[in-house]
Amino acid sequence: MVAVVIAKTQWNLTPSLRVAAFSHRNKIGQPVLVDADLKTKLCKHGETSSTIRTWLQLEAQARAEGKDPPSRGTSKCDCTSTHGLQNRTDTEPVEPPTCVYDVLASSGAEKMTVPGEQEPAYRLGEREAFLSVNGEVFCGAHLNKLPPLTRALRPRAFKAERGKCGCCLSLPGRASTIPLGRIAASKAA
């Protein structure tokens, strides 16, 4: 097993909302990322090899049956290869980020001043939503707070309170496991 140390790690939010850093290039020259857990290898879209293999299998099965291939859901991934995603290389980026908010702040994401918040909120990837320092989500159109629909440690569904704008947001189930906000991260520690 070879240990690879990445000097100046740039943590980014992938289209699937996983926090990842560049790990290496696979044998066909495509970038391979590593999740904040420092073990899980991801494609450039933030998907794992098992997810891609499942999609490829379903697509091949549909073609064999003469049907249209199934949708890959909300994922932007169009990968047709899992080269390099199964490597056992130990990737050791500098320190993983403590929360998604810090990744957005350091990556130059669009920021917005939200009434009642002391620090700016940052656009949550390409979604029409902004994330505050304490992990609260606001709709991008009206800046109304979108409380989570469940009390999960890492909620995935958010909806504006009744009588507000009616906006809602669903995060992918395979989103990064680190907390959304800085304050939530300090409570977990």
N, C-alpha and C positions, 0 to 999 in steps of 0.2 A: 504494500500500500504506500502510495506517494503522498506526502503532505505538501499542499500548495498554499502559500501565504500570499494574500492579495494586499499589496501595500496601501494604496489610497482607495479605499472602498467607497463607492457611491451607491448608497441604498436608494432604490427607486420603487415606485408603486407600479406593478404590472397591470395590464388591462383586466386581469381577473382579480384585482385588488389584493394580490399577495405582495408582501414587501420582500424584495430580492436584490442581490448584488451579482455582478458578473463573476462567473467562476472560471470558465475556460471556453475554448472553441472545440466543437466536435470534429470528427474526421472529415466532414464535408464543409467545414468552415462556418457553421452556424453558431451563434453564441448560446452558451448554456449558463443558466443562472442558478444561484443557490438561495433557498428560502432563509428567513431569519432564524430558523432552527439549526442552521449550518449543516444540515444533512440532506434535505430534500432537494433534488435537482429539478429544475423547471425549464421549459422552453421559453423563448423570448416573450411569449404571451402570458406566461405565468401558469402553465398547465403541466401536470406531471406525466411521466411516460405511461402510467397505467390508464389515465384518462384518455390520452391520445390513442393508445392501442385499442381501447374499447370503442372509440369512435371509428377508427379504421376498420375494425372487425364488423361493426354494424353497417358501415357504408359498403363494404365488400359483400356482405350478405344481401343487402338490398339490391345491389347491382346484379348479383347472381340470380335473384328472383325477378329481375326485370322491373324493379320499382325505383322510385326516386330515393336518393340517399336521405336518411333522417337529418334533421337540423342538429347543429351542435349547441343549441340553446342560445344563451346570451353571450357565449364565448366568441372572441374575435380570432381564436386560434384556427389556423388553416394548415397546421403542420401535418406532413405525411410521413415523417420519420421520427424515431425516438433515439437516434444516434447520440451517445454521450449522456443521456439522461439516466442511465443505469449504472454509471461509473461509481466505483467505491472510493474515489479520490476524496481525501479529507480536505475540504476547502476551509480555510480559516481567515475570513475577512476580519478587519479590525473589529470592534465591538458592534454587535447587532443593535439596531435602534430599539428604544424602549416602547415606542408607540407609533402609530400611523401618522399622527399629527406632526411629529418631528421630521418624519421622512418627507411629508408634503412641504413643510416649511423650508427644509434644506434643498429641495429639488426645484425651487422656483415656481411652484404651483400658483395659479391665480389666487389672489387673496381678496377678501371682502371684509369690510367692517360691519359687524352685526350689532344692532342695538342691544345694549345690556352686557356685551362681552368686552372684557378689557383687552384681550389679544385678538388679532385678526383670525378669521376663519379661512380655511383653504379649500379650494375645489377638490372634491373627492374623485380623482381620476377624470374620466370624461363624462361623468354623471352630472346631472343638473342638481347638485347638492354640495354643501359646504360643511366642513368639519371644524368644530371649535376645539380649543385647548383641553377642555374637560370631556371630550368625546361626544358631545351633543351634535346632532345632525340638523342642518337647516336647509330648506328647499331653496334652490337657486333663483327661482322666479319671484318669490314673495318674501324670502328670508324669514319664514315662519319656522318655528321649531318642529322637528319631526321626531316625536318620542318613539322609542322602540315598542313593538307590539308584544314582546316577551321580556322577561327579566333575565334572560340568558347573559352569561358573562361576556359573550361576544354576539350581540344581537345581529340579525340579518334582515329584518323587515322593520321599516319605519313608516309612520303615517301621521299626517297633520291631525291635530285635535279637531273634534267636531266643531263646526262653525268657522273654521279657518279656511285655508285655500283648497284643501282636498288633495294636495300633493302627497305622493308616497314614493318610497325607495326600497328596492330589494337588492341586497348584496349577494354575490355568489356564495354558495355554501362552502366552497373551497377557498374562501378568502383567508388571508394570513391570520395566524393565531395570536399575534401580539395585539394588545389593547388599542382601541381607536384613539383615545385621548391620553394626555400626559397625566391628568389627575387620577384617572382610572388606573393607570400604570403604577402610580406611587401607592395606591391602596392595595394593589395586588402584591407588592413587594414585601 
